[in-house]
Amino acid sequence: MLKALISPYLGWIYGAVAVAAVAGAIFTYHAIYERGWDARGVVAEQEKEAMRQANDRAIAAAEKGLREDIAGLVLEKKRLENENARLDAEADQDSDAGACGLNRNSVQRLNAVR
């Protein structure tokens, strides 16, 4: 009896079930896709933050090395200035400073500059 009541509408019922199944599948696909998209966004943000931190550490290490290099250059500059001042003082005290040629002490001072 039920079959007799439903039989004229079986095509519509099958169509509605098929449409509902397709709609459910589409909804499920998009829900899973959105969750994956959001999860990938979180992972991408974590990767960006890790990259920023690594860059900050690399910059800090480079700046530290640069400061050490600058300190070494300043010390070398002071050493060379002191050496130059010493050689100038020796040249001023040289008794043959006004002579046309170079004497032994002058040659030694020139060799010290090299």
Secondary structure in CASP SS format (residue, H / E / C, confidence):
PFRMAT SS
TARGET T0000
AUTHOR 0000-0000-0000
METHOD secondary structure of the structure
MODEL  1
M C 1.00
L H 1.00
K H 1.00
A H 1.00
L H 1.00
I H 1.00
S H 1.00
P H 1.00
Y H 1.00
L H 1.00
G H 1.00
W H 1.00
I H 1.00
Y H 1.00
G H 1.00
A H 1.00
V H 1.00
A H 1.00
V H 1.00
A H 1.00
A H 1.00
V H 1.00
A H 1.00
G H 1.00
A H 1.00
I H 1.00
F H 1.00
T H 1.00
Y H 1.00
H H 1.00
A H 1.00
I H 1.00
Y H 1.00
E H 1.00
R H 1.00
G H 1.00
W H 1.00
D H 1.00
A H 1.00
R H 1.00
G H 1.00
V H 1.00
V H 1.00
A H 1.00
E H 1.00
Q H 1.00
E H 1.00
K H 1.00
E H 1.00
A H 1.00
M H 1.00
R H 1.00
Q H 1.00
A H 1.00
N H 1.00
D H 1.00
R H 1.00
A H 1.00
I H 1.00
A H 1.00
A H 1.00
A H 1.00
E H 1.00
K H 1.00
G H 1.00
L H 1.00
R H 1.00
E H 1.00
D H 1.00
I H 1.00
A H 1.00
G H 1.00
L H 1.00
V H 1.00
L H 1.00
E H 1.00
K H 1.00
K H 1.00
R H 1.00
L H 1.00
E H 1.00
N H 1.00
E H 1.00
N H 1.00
A H 1.00
R H 1.00
L H 1.00
D H 1.00
A H 1.00
E H 1.00
A H 1.00
D H 1.00
Q H 1.00
D C 1.00
S C 1.00
D C 1.00
A C 1.00
G C 1.00
A C 1.00
C C 1.00
G C 1.00
L C 1.00
N C 1.00
R H 1.00
N H 1.00
S H 1.00
V H 1.00
Q H 1.00
R H 1.00
L H 1.00
N H 1.00
A H 1.00
V H 1.00
R C 1.00
END
